[in-house]
Amino acid sequence: ILDPARPIVGLNDSKKLSEKRRLSLYDEIKEKALSWSLGRAEAHEIDELNILHATMLAMQRAVAGLHIAPEYVLIDGNRCPELPVPSMAVVKGDSRVAEISAASILAKVTRDAEMAALDIVFPQYGFAQHKGYPTAFHLEKLAQYGATAHHRRSFAPVKRALGLVS
């Protein structure tokens, strides 16, 4: 929940910002926001529920984690989870709505930090470089070493790399 009295200049879709700019905005968002919360779904939840339902669960967790109850929730995309407050989906919201941009930046910086931490535990996979995306190198290492508990086995590239589908 952003504070209209403390605007944050430069908010945009996290994918359109440099890593340096994301890190700078991350700190500013955390400092200036009235409330913020991250929701997540673990790999096993994604595998059990599917990516859509796990994403909805993560959004519900994020809203539940706010220490100020929002009056209204804007969601990036074309679907909204069931929430205790009214909500609206905004297609390409991370480029159009400051609050959604801020949320995408917090999520991306947090995920990138988690990938860097995984890289320390599992250096052979190169998480710090590919950030979990299915690059050729990542898929090669999946085939070579198998999956960790952090890999989503329901994700098609992981299934293929592990020989679970043809």
N, C-alpha and C positions, 0 to 999 in steps of 0.2 A: 504494500500500500504506500504509494508515493505521497510526499508532502507537497501540496501545491505552493506552499510558501518557500520551499527550498528546491527549485527546479534543478534537474540534472541535464546538462548540455551534452549532446552527442549520442544520446541513446539511439540504438538501431538494432536490427537483426544481428545477433551475436556472430553469425557466420560472415557478415560483411565487415566486421571489425578486425583489426590486427590483434594478435595476442596481447601485445603491450597495452593497447587501448582498452581491451576487455578487462585486463587486470586493474587498470586505473579506475575504470567505471565500476568494477566489482566493489572496490573499497568505498567509493563514493556512494553507491547505492546502499550498501550496508550501513553507512554512517547517516545518510539523509532520509532513508525510508522510515515511515511511521511504524511499519511492521513488515517483516519478510519471513518467508518460510520455504524450505525445500521439501518436496515430497519425492519419494523414490519407490521403485519396485525392484526387487532383487531378481537376479537371473532365473532362479527357480520359480518365482511368481510369474514371470513372463512366460516361461515354459508351460506352467500349469494353466494359466488363464488365457493367454495369447497377448500379443503386443498391445492391441487396442484396449482390452479390459485392464491390463496392467497399467497402461498409461492413465486411464480414468481413475484407477485406484491411487496412483501417485498424485494426481491432481487433487483428489479428495484429501489425501494426507497433507498436502501443502496448505490447503485452505484451513484444515483443522488445526494446523500448527501455528497459524497467525495468532498473535496475542491481542489483536484488535479484530473484532468481527467485521468483515466487509459488508457493505450494504448491497453490493453487486459485484459479480465476478466476470471478468472478460477472459475468454479462453482462446488461445491460438489454435486455429484449425477450423473444422466444420462440425465438431460434435462437442457437447458438454457432458461432464459427468453429473450424476445426481448429487446435488449440493443442498445444504439447508438454507441457502439464499438464492435469489434470482441470478441467472448467468446468461451470457450470450457468447456464441462462437464468432470469432473474427478471422476470416481467411487471410493469411499473410499478416496476422496481427503483430508478429514480432518486428515487422517493418512499419506498421501503421499506428501502433498504440504504445505510448511510453511505458506503461506498466507492464505490458507483455514483453517489450524489448528488455526492460530491466530483469524480468524473470528469466528470459532466455540467456542473458549474460550471467546471472548468478548460477544457473544450471550448467552452462558450458564451462565456466571457470572451475566449478566444483567437480564436474566430470573429468576435465583435463587433469586436475590435481589427483583425483582418484587413479587415473591411468598412470600418472607418474609414480604414485605409490606402488601400484601393481608391478610396474617395471622394476622396482627394487627387489620385490619378492620373486618375480618371474622374468629375469632379464632376457632369457632366450626368446621371448615373444616380441620384444620391441614395443611394448605398450606406449612408452613415452613418445615414440615417433608416430605411430599410426592412430593413437588414441582410441583403439578398439575397433576402428573401421576395417572392413575386409579388404585390405591391400593384398597384393600378390605375396609380399613378404609374410604378412600375418597368416594368410591361408597356408603358405608353405610350412610355417612353424606349427600350425594346428595339425597339419598332416603328420609332421615329424614327431611332435611331442604329445599330441592329444589335447583335450580341452581341460581347462582349470574349472573350478567351481564357479568362476566368474563369467564363463562363456555361456551364452544362451544356446542350448542344444536345439531349440526349435527354430533357430535362425538358419535359413537355407544354406548360406556359405559355410557355416559351422557343420551342418549335417553332411554336406558334400565332402568337406575336408576330413571328416571323421569316417567317411565311408558308410554313413547311415542311410544314404539314398544314392541312387545311381545317376 
